[in-house]
Amino acid sequence: MRRALLLAALALPALVRAQTAGTLTFTPDNLLGSADCDPTSTQTVSLSWAVSAVSVAGGTYRVYASSRQPTTGTTTGLKLCDTSPTTVDGVAVNAAQVGDDITATANPQSADFRTADFVKAAGYSCAETTARTIYVCVHFSPSSGSDPTASATGSMKLDLKAPASPVNVTVEPGENGLRVSWDKGVGGAADASYYKIHAKATDPTKDAGDHWSGKILDETGRISGRVDGLTNLVEYQVTVLAYSSSDNASAPSDPPVPGTPQPVEDFWEYYHSSGGQEQGGCASGPAGALGILGAALALAFRRRK
């Protein structure tokens, strides 16, 4: 009897491992937005997983997405996602494999997938009005059999709500760029997480490009940022867009605000354009010092006019 109890105790850790779902993480994150529900989208997400198994040599990984949370097997104790469409208590469940079979070479392991494939597998569309959860499972099956013997589970969030458009946009000229300020909009379906400035030349023949700033984080009070890479003395129409944490964009601020980058002549530019040869520093001789002083006085006078 004591021997049997001892053997059962030694087997317990292995049993617990088999019944515990592994870990699943998403890079850059598990948030999906309107761009991801477009079936033609090429955006990808990297999945990293560690399944609940001691060894995965010679086996296969399969990734599934479902509109229903994983269920725990009554005999195996494994948490597994639905692998195909089904009906549970009269409610339709959408599920499908995402991507192709993956040869298990390590545990943990990772792979890249199209984000739109998760939305499609769960049966969601771009018309969703409320946030939806997409349940994701990695099933491991050994080469000796088709039934999963280990798994890893996680979830993604599909949220198509967008923030309100920014308001009270103002534009100030800069060298090859524009400084833009605005207030956050009110009444949006989602909070703003960050902003981007968009500038397009009024006359496309002078600059046909679309110019965007980088991400400008949301903050309290009036927000500002800069869009660069513009052409001096060319007029641009400037708008600002707000983005949710799921990267859903608001409508552009309206109306567009014109702005024209201006060359900014600093002291050394003016000095050299006036014929100065000195480069500055302690090595400058008396003549150079007088030239520098003259340029400074002329530049000051010029700015006061």
N, C-alpha and C positions, 0 to 999 in steps of 0.2 A: 504493500500500500504506500509506504513512504517512498519507494523507488518510483512509483507511478506519479506521485505528486511532484517529485523532483523533476521528472521528465516534462511534465506539464508546465512547470514554472520556467524551465529553460526554453520551451517552445513559445511562451507567451510574447516575448519581444518581437519575434518574427511575425506572429499573428497580428500584433498591433501595427507593425509597419505595413502589412498588407492591407489593413483596414483604414489607414490614414491617407487622405488625399494629399498629393504633393502640392508644390507651390508653382504659381504661374504669374509672371510679371510681363508688363507691356512697356515698350520704349518707342516714342517718347512718353506716351501716357495711354490711358484706356478711355479717353474721351473722343467720341465721334460726333461730327457735325454734318451740315448740309452737303459739304463737298464729298463726304464719305458715302452718302447714300446715293450718289450718282453712279450708276453701273459702269460708266466709262472712265471713272476716276482711276488714276494710276498711283494714288497715294498708298504708302505702305506703313505697316507697323511691325516692329520686331517683337516676337514672343520668345521668352526664355522660360524654361520649365525644368523642374526636378521631380520626376515621378516617384511614387511610393514603391520603389523596388530596390533590391540589393544589387542586382545585375541586369543589364538590358542588352547584353551581347547577343547578336543574331536576331534581334526583334525589330518591330516596326512601330513607329509613332503615327497616329492619325489625329488630326485636329478637327473638332466639331464645334458648331455654334448652334444655339437653340434659343427659342423664346421662352422655354421653361427651365427652371433651375435644375441642376443635376440631382439625380435620385440615387439613393444608397441601395446597393444590391442586398437582398435578404440573405443570400448564401455567401457571397464573397466579401461584403462590407465595403465594396468599392463605390466611390462617387463617380457616376458616369452621366454624360449628356445623352439626350436623344440623338439618334443618328439618321433619322429620316422623319418626314411628316407623320403625325399621329393625332389622335383625339383622346383627350383625357377628361372624363366627366362632362362630355358634351362640348368641350372647348378645344378648338383646333390649335395644335402645336406645330410650329414650323421648325425644322432642323435639317442640317445637311453637313457634309464634310467640307472643310475649307482647305483648299490646296490639295496637293498630291500626297501619297504615302511618303513617309520620311524614314530612311534607314536609320535605326538607332545605333549611333556610334559612341555616345557618351550619355551620362546622366550626372549633372544637368546638360541640356542641349538647347539650341536656339535656332530660329529660322524667321525669315521675313514673309509677310503675307499682305495681299491687297486688303485695305480696310473695307472697300465696298463689298467684298465677298462675305464678310461677317454680317453685314446688314442684309444682304440677299439671302443668306442661309437662314436667318431668323425671320424672314418674311416681312421686314419693315420697308417703308417707302419714304420718299421725300415729302409726303403729305402728313406725316405724324405731327400731332399738335401737342402731345405730351412726351416727356422724356421716357425712353424705353430702356430696359436692361437686356443686354445680349449675354447669355451665359456661354462660356467657352470652356471646353475640356480637351485635354490631351490624353488619348487612350494609348496605352502600350500593350502590344500583343506579341508574345514570343513566336519565333518561327515554327515552333512545334504545334501551335494551335491558333485559331482565329479569335478566340474570346479574350478580351482584355484582362490582364492580370495586375495592372497598375495604372494610376491616373494622376493628373494634376488639373486643378480647377481654378477658374477666375471669372471675371465678368467685365463687360464694357458698357458704357453708357452712351446711348444715342440721344442727343438733344439738339433740336433744330431751331430753338428759339434764339432770336437776335436782339441786341440792345437797341436803344433809341439812337437816332442820329445826333451827332454833336451839334451845338448851336453857338451863336455869337462868335463866329470865326473871324479873326483879324490876321493880317499878313504884313510883315515888315521886310524890307529888302536887305539882302546880304550879298557877300561876294560869292558868285556862282551858286547861290542858294537863297532860300526864303525862310524866315523865322515865322512860325505860325502858332497862334494861341486860340483856345476855344474853351467852352464850358460843356460839361457832359449833358446829354439830353435826358429827358424825364419821360416816364411812361413806357419804357421798352419792356418786352417780354422777358429779357434776361439782363443781368448786370454786365457792364462793360469790364473787360479784363485788360484790354490794351487798345491802342489806336494806331492808325497809319495815315500819313499825309500823302495825298495824290496831287501831282501837278502835271498839267498838259498845256503846251503852248497854244495861245489863242490862234496864232497863225502856224499851222503844221509845217509849212514850207521852211520855217526858221528853226524848227526842232520837232521832229516827228515822233519822238520817244514818249513813253509813259514813265513818269518818274515817281518812285515811291520811297518814303522814308522807311527806316527800320521800325520795329515794334516800340511804341512809347507807352509805358505802363500807366494804368489808371491811378489817379491820386486825388486827394481832397483839394477843392478849390479850382482855380483856373489852371488849365493844363497847357503845356507848350512843347514844341519840338521843332525840328528843322529838316527840310528836304534839300538835299544837295545834288550836284551833278547837273545843274541848270546852266543856261547860257546868259551871260550878262547882257542887259539891255533888251532882252526878249520878254514880252509879257506872257505870263502863265495864268491859267485858271486853276484855283486851288480848292480842293475839298478835303474833308477829314472823314474817315470811317471808323466806327467803333466795332470791336470784336468781342464775342463772348469767350469763355474759357474753352468752348468747343470749336472755336475759330469761325463762328457764324458772324458774317459781316452785316452791319446796319446799312441802310440806304445812305448814300453820300450826303454830307451836309449841304444844305440848299439855302440860298443860291451860291454858286461858285464865287469865290472872291479873287479878283485879279491882283497880281503882284509881279514886279519886275526886278530881278536881281541887278545890283549896281556894283561897279568896280569900286573897291575901297583902297585908296592909295595911302599906305602907311609911310612912316618917316623915311625909311631907307629906299623905298620905291621912288619917292619924290626926290630925294637927294641924288640918286643915280640918274634919274631922268633929267635932272638939272645939270648934269655933267660931272658930278662928284665921283672921285676915284677911290677914296678911302673905304676900307672895309670895316672900320670901327676898331675899338680896342685901344690898349695903351700905346701901340706902336704908331698911332696917328700923329703926324708932325703938326707944327703950328699952323701951316697953311691948310692942312686937312681939317684941323679943329675950327679954323675960321669958316671954311666952307660948310662944315656941318652946322655951325651956329647960324650961318646965313640961311641954310635950307630949313632949319627948324623955325626961324622967325618967319620965313616966307610961307611955310606950311600953316603955321598958326594964323597968320594974317588971312591966308586964303580960306581957312575954315570959318573965320569970323565973318567973312563977307556974306 
